[in-house]
Amino acid sequence: MKSTITAIFLIIFGLQSQAQLFDPEHAYTRADTLRGSLRAERTCYDVLTYDLAVKVDIANKAIEGSNTINFKAVSDFQRLQIDLFEELSITKIIFEGKDIQFKREFAAVWVDFPKVIKGGTQGEFTVYYSGHPRIAKMAPWDGGISWNTDEKGNPWVGVSCQGLGASVWWPNKDHLSDEPESMRIAITAPDTLMAVANGNLISTSIPEKGWKTWHWAVTYPINNYNVTMNIGKYVHFEDTYTNVDGSTYSLDYYVLEYNVDKAKKQFEQVKPMLKAYEQYLGAYPFPRDGYALVETPYVGMEHQSAIAYGNGYQTGYSGFDYSGIGLDFDYIIIHETAHEWWGNNVSMKDLADMWIHEGFGTYSEAIYVEALYGNATAMNYINAMKQKVRNDEPIIGDYNVNNEGSGDMYHKGAIFLNSLRTLTNNDQLWWSIIKGIQKDFAQQTVTTEQIERYISRKAGKDFSKEFDQYLRHKDLPKFEYKLTPEAGAVKLEYRWSADVPEFDMPLRYMGADGAWKWLKPTTDWQETSLDLPNIKAFKLDTTHFYFEERMVKK
């Protein structure tokens, strides 16, 4: 993503949303456009691989390093854009063995080649840089580098940059639409510590006395903000997970040396969770790179194949019952692991669509609950989220300016997906759609429109109005109705009041026989006779739907 119960509540739901509030009054700047848009200087090339090397000077809170960017030209160009925050300086850029020209405009860096790079050709250039990267103020919500010490006074370093951008600590094409096909990460740190990054540890080397380099390799596409480095007095232990089909992948855990016993007990939750996600979402997407949890000085983040874990080996969220219904699992393990499917395997193309990561990720918590505790408990879990929804701004943000939209993407996004499940009215079909998204969009970047069209097509129902109302408008639809007693029945007059013209989402009420019955309200008034003994017996389905209920005088 991210004391007293009141303080914890504010941390979880206030600060988590603070970095994600959508401001319609915001006057976007040239810097916002350069950061968020796909200009010609970005679309002209496609990143194939990154080869990142970083030396971390913990004492001075400084880094220096290089990144070799291997690319394929999509069209002819002589200038391209990369990105690096202004706190960091580029010392040189090398292409074909020679220095080439570059200049900055805010965090955008224009790289000028000495010749036209022809479309269809491949090339590479290396960016050398150094400086004092931004220090995280409240990781992971206000990110950057976290320079901490553990309980024994050992250095403990981590990075978090979701939304902020990976260019806060390394030079890259910092737009979510372009993921490298693979990546190498070399972290050099004091040899008394261990450096952990994404993927698999390939080797270590000793560049000079007192220093050690850990060489990691990622063999799948990875979005930039998921690239991580963690430095600490770590101990590594491992296990193996076996899929239903008999294939296996490694489970790796990197924890502070004095927390090994706690971690071994806490991480027993991993295998049942992976089994649940395999059942409902499909097999783990990155088996070659394995699954890992890395203890961090901040609460958590979904770094691909190296998930940041900082929940203190407690249940809930830092010991707080996040669910509100008394469940005792570790929220960070469950939520951040869900992002391996939602956010890492299927990734947003623009930051405005972050609900694809966070809405589906939060919904996957309920999937986990249903797999382990049953459907009724899962519905209680989903409905407990309603009290945390603000309905303050649209879930989808502004495109092309690196804007995230409302923090409601978490809970309201999950509740919305639960409603789509009910509207699909066929659980077998619904779960095939969820698995289908993971399969058909695997290792791709996507838009809300693609997800919307896919779900509607597979369900055989047009959900475009539901997507518009719940994601592109802030207010809930209002179900307005009037009840009149009749002889042995109840007359219902009803309609939707909504932002979306001709909004017509079906809705259910409880019949006299205890079974759900469907209504098909539109924005026009309708009336029907209900087989109910009296007005008090009328009950709408507020368990599987999220809307405002309004009795009116007509």
ZAMARGU-4260 file (C-alpha; in steps of 0.2 Angstrom, whole numbers, plus 5000, padded with zeros to 4 digits):
<rodrens>
0) 5000/5000/5000 | 5004/5007/5023 | 4996/5016/5107 | 4978/5018/5109 | 4965/5010/5098
5) 4960/5028/5092 | 4978/5032/5087 | 4979/5016/5078 | 4963/5019/5069 | 4969/5036/5063
10) 4986/5028/5057 | 4977/5014/5047 | 4963/5023/5039 | 4968/5042/5040 | 4986/5042/5035
15) 4984/5027/5023 | 4971/5038/5013 | 4981/5054/5016 | 4993/5051/5002 | 4979/5045/4990
20) 4965/5059/4992 | 4959/5065/4975 | 4959/5084/4974 | 4948/5091/4960 | 4954/5109/4964
25) 4972/5104/4961 | 4981/5114/4948 | 4992/5101/4940 | 5010/5107/4935 | 5022/5104/4921
30) 5031/5092/4933 | 5015/5082/4936 | 5013/5081/4917 | 5031/5075/4914 | 5029/5062/4928
35) 5012/5055/4923 | 5010/5057/4905 | 5016/5046/4890 | 5024/5059/4879 | 5034/5055/4863
40) 5050/5054/4873 | 5043/5039/4883 | 5033/5030/4870 | 5047/5030/4858 | 5056/5016/4867
45) 5052/5000/4877 | 5062/4995/4892 | 5069/4977/4890 | 5080/4975/4906 | 5087/4985/4920
50) 5104/4982/4928 | 5104/4992/4944 | 5119/4993/4955 | 5119/5003/4971 | 5131/5006/4985
55) 5123/5012/5001 | 5133/5023/5013 | 5122/5021/5028 | 5133/5033/5039 | 5130/5047/5028
60) 5113/5042/5022 | 5119/5043/5004 | 5119/5031/4989 | 5129/5030/4973 | 5127/5018/4958
65) 5122/5015/4940 | 5108/5008/4930 | 5110/5001/4913 | 5094/5002/4903 | 5092/4990/4889
70) 5079/4995/4877 | 5070/4992/4860 | 5066/5007/4849 | 5047/5008/4846 | 5050/5022/4833
75) 5064/5033/4827 | 5070/5045/4840 | 5085/5055/4846 | 5079/5060/4863 | 5071/5050/4877
80) 5065/5053/4894 | 5071/5045/4910 | 5067/5050/4928 | 5077/5054/4944 | 5072/5064/4959
85) 5081/5081/4960 | 5089/5076/4977 | 5100/5064/4966 | 5113/5070/4954 | 5117/5061/4937
90) 5136/5062/4935 | 5136/5055/4917 | 5127/5044/4904 | 5137/5032/4894 | 5131/5026/4876
95) 5142/5015/4865 | 5157/5019/4876 | 5155/5038/4876 | 5147/5052/4887 | 5131/5058/4879
100) 5121/5074/4883 | 5107/5076/4895 | 5098/5089/4904 | 5085/5090/4918 | 5067/5097/4919
105) 5061/5094/4937 | 5063/5075/4940 | 5062/5072/4921 | 5079/5069/4913 | 5081/5072/4894
110) 5094/5060/4886 | 5100/5066/4869 | 5109/5053/4858 | 5122/5057/4845 | 5112/5049/4831
115) 5095/5044/4827 | 5090/5027/4835 | 5080/5018/4822 | 5063/5010/4826 | 5065/4991/4829
120) 5083/4992/4835 | 5089/4988/4852 | 5102/4997/4862 | 5108/5002/4880 | 5114/5016/4890
125) 5121/5017/4907 | 5116/5031/4920 | 5128/5035/4934 | 5121/5044/4949 | 5124/5048/4967
130) 5117/5059/4981 | 5106/5059/4997 | 5089/5052/4992 | 5073/5058/5000 | 5071/5051/5018
135) 5054/5043/5021 | 5044/5054/5033 | 5031/5041/5037 | 5034/5025/5027 | 5026/5018/5017
140) 5013/5032/5014 | 5026/5046/5013 | 5040/5036/5006 | 5058/5036/5002 | 5073/5028/5011
145) 5070/5023/5029 | 5086/5024/5039 | 5083/5015/5055 | 5091/5004/5068 | 5085/4988/5075
150) 5083/4985/5094 | 5101/4980/5095 | 5107/4996/5087 | 5111/4988/5070 | 5108/4998/5054
155) 5091/4994/5046 | 5087/5001/5029 | 5072/5000/5018 | 5064/5008/5004 | 5045/5012/5000
160) 5039/5022/4985 | 5022/5017/4979 | 5014/5032/4971 | 5029/5042/4975 | 5039/5033/4961
165) 5055/5022/4960 | 5065/5037/4953 | 5066/5043/4971 | 5081/5031/4973 | 5086/5025/4956
170) 5085/5031/4938 | 5072/5023/4927 | 5058/5026/4915 | 5046/5030/4929 | 5029/5026/4921
175) 5019/5011/4926 | 5015/5006/4908 | 5032/5000/4905 | 5039/4986/4915 | 5056/4978/4911
180) 5055/4959/4906 | 5068/4955/4919 | 5080/4964/4930 | 5097/4963/4940 | 5099/4971/4956
185) 5116/4973/4965 | 5116/4981/4982 | 5133/4985/4991 | 5133/4987/5009 | 5144/4985/5025
190) 5149/4967/5026 | 5142/4965/5043 | 5125/4966/5037 | 5114/4958/5023 | 5106/4966/5008
195) 5090/4958/5001 | 5081/4963/4985 | 5069/4955/4973 | 5070/4938/4965 | 5084/4926/4969
200) 5101/4929/4976 | 5113/4924/4962 | 5130/4927/4971 | 5139/4939/4982 | 5156/4947/4980
205) 5168/4958/4990 | 5172/4974/4980 | 5183/4981/4994 | 5187/4978/5012 | 5172/4981/5024
210) 5160/4980/5010 | 5150/4966/5002 | 5139/4965/4986 | 5123/4955/4985 | 5118/4951/4967
215) 5100/4948/4964 | 5090/4943/4948 | 5072/4945/4944 | 5066/4934/4929 | 5048/4941/4927
220) 5042/4958/4922 | 5041/4970/4938 | 5034/4987/4940 | 5046/5000/4946 | 5039/5004/4963
225) 5041/4985/4968 | 5059/4986/4965 | 5067/4985/4983 | 5082/4985/4994 | 5083/4980/5012
230) 5098/4980/5023 | 5099/4974/5040 | 5106/4961/5052 | 5096/4947/5044 | 5094/4929/5046
235) 5088/4918/5032 | 5077/4903/5034 | 5067/4894/5020 | 5053/4882/5016 | 5044/4875/5000
240) 5027/4877/4994 | 5019/4863/4983 | 5005/4868/4971 | 4990/4857/4968 | 4998/4851/4952
245) 5014/4845/4961 | 5025/4859/4956 | 5035/4868/4969 | 5043/4885/4973 | 5053/4892/4987
250) 5048/4901/5002 | 5061/4913/5009 | 5061/4923/5025 | 5073/4936/5030 | 5071/4942/5048
255) 5081/4951/5061 | 5092/4939/5070 | 5082/4940/5087 | 5065/4938/5079 | 5068/4921/5071
260) 5058/4911/5083 | 5043/4923/5082 | 5044/4923/5063 | 5044/4904/5061 | 5028/4904/5071
265) 5020/4919/5063 | 5024/4913/5046 | 5015/4897/5048 | 5000/4907/5041 | 5009/4908/5024
270) 5005/4890/5017 | 4986/4891/5021 | 4985/4908/5013 | 4994/4903/4997 | 4983/4888/4996
275) 4968/4899/4997 | 4974/4911/4984 | 4979/4897/4973 | 4962/4890/4974 | 4953/4906/4970
280) 4966/4917/4960 | 4977/4904/4952 | 4994/4897/4955 | 5007/4909/4962 | 5013/4920/4948
285) 5032/4921/4951 | 5037/4903/4955 | 5055/4905/4947 | 5058/4919/4958 | 5050/4912/4974
290) 5040/4920/4987 | 5048/4930/5001 | 5044/4940/5017 | 5057/4952/5022 | 5056/4961/5039
295) 5056/4980/5037 | 5056/4995/5048 | 5039/5000/5041 | 5023/4991/5041 | 5022/4983/5024
300) 5023/4984/5005 | 5020/4972/4991 | 5037/4972/4984 | 5037/4958/4971 | 5044/4941/4977
305) 5052/4951/4992 | 5036/4957/5002 | 5040/4970/5015 | 5034/4964/5032 | 5034/4975/5047
310) 5018/4970/5057 | 5028/4965/5073 | 5022/4947/5073 | 5005/4952/5079 | 4988/4948/5073
315) 4977/4961/5064 | 4986/4977/5060 | 4999/4981/5073 | 4989/4971/5085 | 4973/4981/5081
320) 4958/4970/5075 | 4957/4977/5058 | 4943/4967/5052 | 4931/4973/5067 | 4924/4955/5068
325) 4937/4947/5079 | 4948/4937/5066 | 4966/4934/5072 | 4976/4933/5056 | 4991/4944/5052
330) 4983/4957/5040 | 5000/4962/5032 | 5004/4945/5027 | 4987/4942/5019 | 4985/4959/5011
335) 5003/4962/5004 | 5004/4944/4997 | 4987/4947/4988 | 4997/4960/4978 | 5007/4947/4970
340) 4992/4943/4960 | 4984/4961/4960 | 4997/4974/4957 | 5012/4963/4953 | 5005/4950/4941
345) 4991/4961/4934 | 4997/4979/4935 | 4989/4996/4932 | 4995/5006/4917 | 4992/5023/4925
350) 4992/5028/4944 | 4974/5034/4942 | 4969/5015/4941 | 4977/5010/4958 | 4960/5002/4963
355) 4965/4988/4952 | 4979/4984/4965 | 4971/4990/4981 | 4952/4986/4978 | 4956/4968/4971
360) 4970/4966/4985 | 4957/4971/4999 | 4944/4960/4991 | 4957/4945/4992 | 4957/4947/5010
365) 4939/4942/5010 | 4943/4928/4998 | 4956/4922/5011 | 4943/4923/5025 | 4930/4914/5015
370) 4942/4900/5011 | 4947/4898/5030 | 4931/4903/5039 | 4917/4901/5027 | 4905/4913/5017
375) 4895/4920/5031 | 4911/4926/5040 | 4918/4933/5024 | 4902/4943/5021 | 4904/4950/5039
380) 4922/4954/5035 | 4916/4964/5019 | 4902/4973/5028 | 4913/4978/5042 | 4923/4988/5029
385) 4908/5000/5026 | 4911/5010/5041 | 4928/5015/5034 | 4922/5021/5017 | 4922/5040/5016
390) 4913/5043/4999 | 4923/5058/4998 | 4930/5058/4980 | 4930/5046/4965 | 4940/5030/4967
395) 4948/5033/4950 | 4960/5048/4949 | 4965/5059/4935 | 4975/5051/4921 | 4992/5057/4915
400) 4997/5067/4930 | 5002/5053/4942 | 4986/5055/4953 | 4979/5041/4964 | 4961/5045/4967
405) 4952/5042/4984 | 4958/5030/4998 | 4941/5022/4996 | 4949/5012/4983 | 4953/4999/4997
410) 4937/4996/5005 | 4924/5003/4993 | 4933/4994/4979 | 4932/4978/4988 | 4913/4980/4992
415) 4910/4984/4974 | 4918/4968/4969 | 4908/4959/4981 | 4892/4967/4973 | 4898/4962/4956
420) 4899/4944/4962 | 4881/4944/4968 | 4875/4953/4951 | 4884/4939/4942 | 4873/4927/4951
425) 4884/4912/4948 | 4898/4909/4959 | 4907/4896/4948 | 4906/4909/4934 | 4912/4923/4945
430) 4927/4913/4951 | 4932/4908/4934 | 4931/4927/4929 | 4943/4931/4944 | 4955/4917/4939
435) 4953/4923/4921 | 4959/4940/4924 | 4975/4933/4932 | 4978/4921/4917 | 4973/4932/4902
440) 4981/4948/4909 | 4996/4939/4917 | 5012/4950/4918 | 5003/4964/4909 | 4998/4982/4913
445) 4980/4986/4911 | 4967/4999/4912 | 4950/5000/4922 | 4942/5000/4905 | 4950/4983/4900
450) 4945/4975/4917 | 4927/4982/4915 | 4925/4975/4898 | 4932/4958/4903 | 4921/4956/4918
455) 4905/4961/4908 | 4909/4950/4893 | 4913/4935/4904 | 4898/4938/4915 | 4887/4941/4900
460) 4880/4957/4908 | 4884/4975/4905 | 4891/4982/4921 | 4897/4998/4914 | 4884/5009/4924
465) 4890/5000/4940 | 4908/5004/4936 | 4904/5022/4932 | 4894/5025/4948 | 4905/5016/4960
470) 4922/5021/4953 | 4920/5037/4943 | 4908/5046/4955 | 4910/5048/4974 | 4892/5046/4980
475) 4883/5030/4982 | 4867/5026/4972 | 4851/5030/4982 | 4837/5017/4982 | 4821/5028/4985
480) 4805/5019/4989 | 4788/5020/4997 | 4779/5006/5005 | 4760/5005/5006 | 4750/4991/5015
485) 4738/4981/5004 | 4726/4966/5008 | 4738/4952/5011 | 4753/4961/5003 | 4764/4976/5002
490) 4764/4989/4987 | 4782/4995/4983 | 4785/5010/4973 | 4804/5012/4969 | 4818/5019/4959
495) 4836/5023/4958 | 4843/5041/4961 | 4861/5041/4954 | 4874/5051/4945 | 4874/5039/4931
500) 4860/5042/4918 | 4848/5028/4917 | 4856/5018/4931 | 4848/5002/4933 | 4857/4990/4944
505) 4847/4975/4950 | 4844/4974/4968 | 4837/4960/4980 | 4824/4960/4994 | 4820/4946/5006
510) 4804/4937/5002 | 4791/4930/5014 | 4799/4912/5011 | 4816/4918/5017 | 4823/4918/4999
515) 4831/4933/4990 | 4820/4940/4976 | 4826/4952/4963 | 4820/4969/4959 | 4825/4978/4943
520) 4824/4997/4948 | 4828/5011/4935 | 4829/5029/4937 | 4810/5030/4933 | 4797/5026/4946
525) 4790/5008/4946 | 4778/4999/4957 | 4775/4981/4961 | 4765/4970/4974 | 4776/4961/4986
530) 4771/4945/4994 | 4775/4951/5012 | 4764/4951/5028 | 4767/4969/5032 | 4778/4984/5029
535) 4790/4979/5043 | 4794/4963/5034 | 4802/4972/5019 | 4821/4970/5020 | 4833/4975/5006
540) 4850/4965/5003 | 4862/4976/5012 | 4874/4962/5015 | 4879/4960/4996 | 4876/4977/4990
545) 4881/4995/4995 | 4869/5009/4993 | 4859/5022/5002 | 4842/5017/5007 | 4829/5031/5007
550) 4811/5030/5011 | 4801/5045/5003 | 4784/5052/5003 | 4778/5052/4985
</rodrens>
